[in-house]
Amino acid sequence: MDDFLIIGGGIAGMSAGAALSGLGRVTLWEAEDATGYHASGRSAAMFEQSYGAPEVIELNRASHAAHRDAGHLSPRGLMLVGLAGEEAIFAESLAQMGLEPIDPDAARAAVPILSSRVTRTARDTEAADLDTHAMLEGARRAIRAGGGRVETGRRVDAVERVPGGWRARAGTAAAEAAILVNAAGAWADAVAALAGVAPLGLIPMRRSMARLAAPGGHDVSGWPMLLGAGETWYAKPDAGALLVSPAEEEPCAAMDAWADDMVLAEGLARYEAAVSVPVTRPIATWAGLRTFAPDRLLAIGPGEAPGFFWCAGQGGYGFQTAPAAARLLADRVAGRPPEIGARLAAALDPGRFVPARSPA
């Protein structure tokens, strides 16, 4: 019997496995044929410390040093963009994110496709690209260095209590461990149900994306990520092209999501209203699921069944919060004081959704 069985091979499960490898032997099961396939493989891959609810921002800040020291950050910057008529929502976004207002002409000097309709701009020069591939591979190496293993193609269909821990089955494969970690993303409530654990009410939400050729033939490599006021769209340079998203949050069943053409068209129109170069036919489109708990905070800690732990509800913050979230999980498993502090740990405790157990 292993010490830990982690279900889910996105960044939540992989980083949890790396953190837990210092406490014992880890087996990680991923349903797909590759890790980081769903939400983790379709991330905007940005580190923006001021993005999210206050508790998420605390996790972001607690993760910064780990990202920096591992070399996962590279300069990008973020620019908030507001059109005439969007003054109120721009001001709300500006206050929420704590950005620095800049003159729109200075913004156009940095991003020459911004149109004259853009009347409000602000920036965060510290926002950075995240090397998500390096994060996943670093976690894989840590798991293996601790004597553990990462197995793909393991779609769990049964979970049961056994003496001393848990047994999971995926077809003819079986694994046993003293502690089961549910990091199954959009499928986490379904995994809990298999284990006889009350679900949290997790809500998968679709977000669509289009890849466009560099507008007007510009070199976009040095441009910041652009964010429409109120997060109604965003655009991010990527390998010589531009990723554009309507930034929608549409409740969706747990599935291999695809882009909704109408929603994508509406988002591209909102982006196009802020630029001077017409949108061309997308090179590619896709979608991913961002899975939120009802209060939009992560759920990290024990469930009501002995030896069952949650690492779920990452929403759109999985990569940027991963170092601190994984440390918190390891702290909770080990029964030691959480490095992030008792108050924040309690705010993220899954017990907040289970009346019979108060958050610890």
C-alpha positions, 0 to 999 in steps of 0.5 A: 500500500502506498502512502498517497493516491492522487486522482487527477493529473492537472497542475493541482494533482501534480503539484500536490504529488510533488509536495507530498513526496517529501512525506511518503510514496505517491501514486498519481492517476490521470484519466487521460493519456497525458497529464495536464490535458484539460484545464491545465493544458488550456491555461492562459499561463499568466502570473498576475498577483492581483487576480482573484478574490482576496484569499486567492490573491494571498495564495498568489503572493505566497506562491511568487517566490517559489515561481521566481526561484524555480525560473518559471516566470518571464516578463510579460506585463498586463494592460487594462483597456477601457473604451469610451462609455466603460469608465465605471467598469474600468474604475472598478477593475482598476481599484480591484486589481490595484493597477497603475493608470497610464496615458492611452497614448503611452499605451498605444506606443507599446501596443500600436493596434489599440484604437482611438476608442480606447480612452482609459488604460492601466498596467501592471509591469510585474505580471509574467508568463508562467512556464506551465510545461516546466511546472508539470515536468518539475512536479513529475520529476519530484514524484519519481524522485520520491519513489512514486509514479505517475500513471495515465489512462487511469479513469477511476470507476470505483473507490472504496475504503479498505483496512488502513486506507483506500482502494481505487479501480480503473478498469482492471487496474487497482491502487491502494494508499493510506490517503486519497487526494481528490484533485480531479478538477471538473470531475472532483465531485464525481470522484467524491461520490464514488468514495461516499464523500459529500460533494462540494457543489463544484461548478465547471465553467467553459472558457473559449479561446481563439488563436489569431495571426499577429494583427497587421503583421506586427511583432507581438512578442513584447506586448503585454497581455491585454485585458478588457475592463470588467474582464470581458475579453483578453488577448495574450501574445503566444509564439508569434500569434495572439490568443484572444478569449471572450473570458466567458464563464458558462456552466458546463458539464464535466467534459472535454470542452469545445469553443462555442462559436457564437460566444467566441464571435461575441468575444472577438467583437469586443476585442475588435472594438478596442483595436484598429486591425480587423479580426481575421479567421482564427488559426484555431479555436478551443475551450477549457473548463475552469472549475469553481467552488460555490464561493469561488475559493479553492478547497484544500484540506480533509473531507469528512471521511478519514484519509480523504483530502480535497485539492479542488476548485482551482478555478482560473488560478491553478497554476499561479497558486500551485506552490502555496496550495500544494504546501498547504495540502502537505501541511494539512496532511502532515497535521502541522501548522499551515505555512500560509497561516491558520486564517487563510487555511480555514478560509480554504478548508472544504469543511466550510461546505459540510455543516457537520464539520467546522473548518479547522 
